[in-house]
Structures are given as structure tokens and as C-alpha cells.
Amino acid sequence: MKKQIIYGVLALLGITLTWFYNIQFALQYGAMDMGQFIADCFVNHAASSISWDVIIAAATFLTWSNVEAKRLQMKHWWLIPIFTLGIALAFAFPLFLLLRERHLAAQKAAA
């Protein structure tokens, strides 16, 4: 239960903090211009480093979570890539871990 709370809090922080800045970006440019957003992700070496770090981490997470969801026979995994790409890795990753913990607890209780 403690892990579930931690993952839930991290998911809330992941959606809140990332989307606060996404909204600021949209307000700055008048819309959520994905071309400008991607260009800004690579505006300097520091931004490029963090951007590639997140891209590679997201690809790794999506690969692992797909395998793990199939192994555990978790339903609705298809939402995780949508959340990862459409909301934020910082939201989708802890959310998947929360759902995984809940699934494992339900399996243990059913056994």
C-alpha cells in the first residue's frame, strides 16, 4: 500500500508539474505548437541532453511496460503509450507502477 501511495503522488506530480509548463508554453505561443515545442527541446546542449534522456527513457519504459503488462496479463496497457506521449512520461511511468502494484496485490489476494 505504501508503494501505491508513493506512485500515486509521483503520478500527480508528474501530470501537474509537466502540464503547468506545457500550459505556460501554449500561452507564450498562443497555442500548443508541437513544431515549436520540439524545436525548443533542442535549443541548446543542456536542453538536448535532457530531451534525449527523456526520449530514450520513454522508449525503454514503453518496451518494458509492454512486456511486463503481457507477462502479468494486465488489461488496458494500450493507454500507457497514449499517456506517455500525450501527457508525460513523468505521469505515465508512476501510473503504470501504481497499476502494476494494484494488479499484483489483486492477484495475491485471489490466490
MARBA-89203 format. One record per residue (C-alpha): x negated, z, y; residue number from 1. Coordinates in steps of 0.001 Angstrom, whole numbers, always signed. Layout:
BEGIN
- X, Z, Y, NUM
...
***
This chain:
BEGIN
- +0, +0, +0, 1
- -2864, +788, +2388, 2
- -4324, -2711, +1926, 3
- -919, -4241, +2600, 4
- -651, -2379, +5907, 5
- -4159, -3421, +6928, 6
- -3472, -7078, +6046, 7
- -147, -6935, +7897, 8
- -1768, -5539, +11032, 9
- -4523, -8160, +10841, 10
- -1930, -10942, +10453, 11
- -76, -9642, +13520, 12
- -3315, -9513, +15495, 13
- -4196, -12983, +14224, 14
- -986, -14540, +15484, 15
- -808, -12521, +18710, 16
- -4371, -12955, +19923, 17
- -4726, -16629, +18996, 18
- -1388, -17641, +20442, 19
- -1944, -15697, +23649, 20
- -4846, -18047, +24309, 21
- -3022, -21106, +22974, 22
- -253, -20422, +25486, 23
- -2837, -19967, +28248, 24
- -4335, -23334, +27265, 25
- -901, -25023, +27333, 26
- -158, -23524, +30738, 27
- -3528, -24693, +32065, 28
- -2989, -28296, +30919, 29
- +794, -28412, +31250, 30
- +1282, -28954, +27501, 31
- -354, -28352, +24135, 32
- -2599, -31431, +24335, 33
- -4310, -31478, +20935, 34
- -6880, -34064, +22026, 35
- -7955, -31837, +24905, 36
- -7817, -28759, +22686, 37
- -10161, -30313, +20125, 38
- -12474, -31590, +22870, 39
- -12627, -28076, +24342, 40
- -13531, -26674, +20914, 41
- -16799, -28635, +21121, 42
- -17536, -28276, +24831, 43
- -20919, -26564, +24252, 44
- -23170, -25378, +21441, 45
- -21553, -21934, +21181, 46
- -18020, -23361, +21018, 47
- -19165, -25984, +18493, 48
- -20756, -23308, +16311, 49
- -17609, -21178, +16272, 50
- -15389, -24228, +15761, 51
- -17370, -25463, +12743, 52
- -17464, -21901, +11399, 53
- -13659, -21704, +11531, 54
- -13160, -25223, +10124, 55
- -15397, -24522, +7123, 56
- -13880, -21062, +6609, 57
- -10376, -22580, +6722, 58
- -11279, -25273, +4180, 59
- -12803, -22636, +1897, 60
- -9795, -20345, +2290, 61
- -7298, -23131, +1573, 62
- -9208, -24169, -1547, 63
- -9486, -20606, -2867, 64
- -5939, -19579, -1951, 65
- -4531, -22646, -3724, 66
- -6439, -21801, -6907, 67
- -5529, -18112, -6627, 68
- -1844, -18789, -5959, 69
- -1663, -21054, -9010, 70
- -3528, -18511, -11149, 71
- -1132, -15746, -10151, 72
- +1894, -18062, -10150, 73
- +2733, -17181, -6559, 74
- +5647, -19045, -5015, 75
- +5701, -20738, -1636, 76
- +1934, -21273, -1370, 77
- +2657, -24559, +393, 78
- +3465, -22528, +3525, 79
- -120, -21241, +3751, 80
- -1700, -24592, +4757, 81
- +1088, -25082, +7311, 82
- +441, -21627, +8755, 83
- -3331, -22156, +8679, 84
- -3243, -25483, +10502, 85
- -146, -24894, +12616, 86
- -567, -21278, +13674, 87
- -4043, -19905, +12958, 88
- -6453, -19111, +10156, 89
- -6600, -15594, +11639, 90
- -2877, -15284, +10818, 91
- -2648, -17197, +7532, 92
- -5621, -15573, +5787, 93
- -4499, -11934, +6109, 94
- -891, -13013, +5489, 95
- -1921, -14626, +2199, 96
- -3841, -11478, +1246, 97
- -769, -9371, +2067, 98
- +1476, -11625, -34, 99
- -1094, -11585, -2838, 100
- -1201, -7762, -2838, 101
- +2593, -7600, -2899, 102
- +2688, -10095, -5764, 103
- +86, -8135, -7748, 104
- +1998, -4886, -7144, 105
- +5241, -6502, -8336, 106
- +3507, -7828, -11466, 107
- +2058, -4384, -12174, 108
- +5447, -2711, -11687, 109
- +7112, -5232, -14020, 110
- +4538, -4653, -16780, 111
***
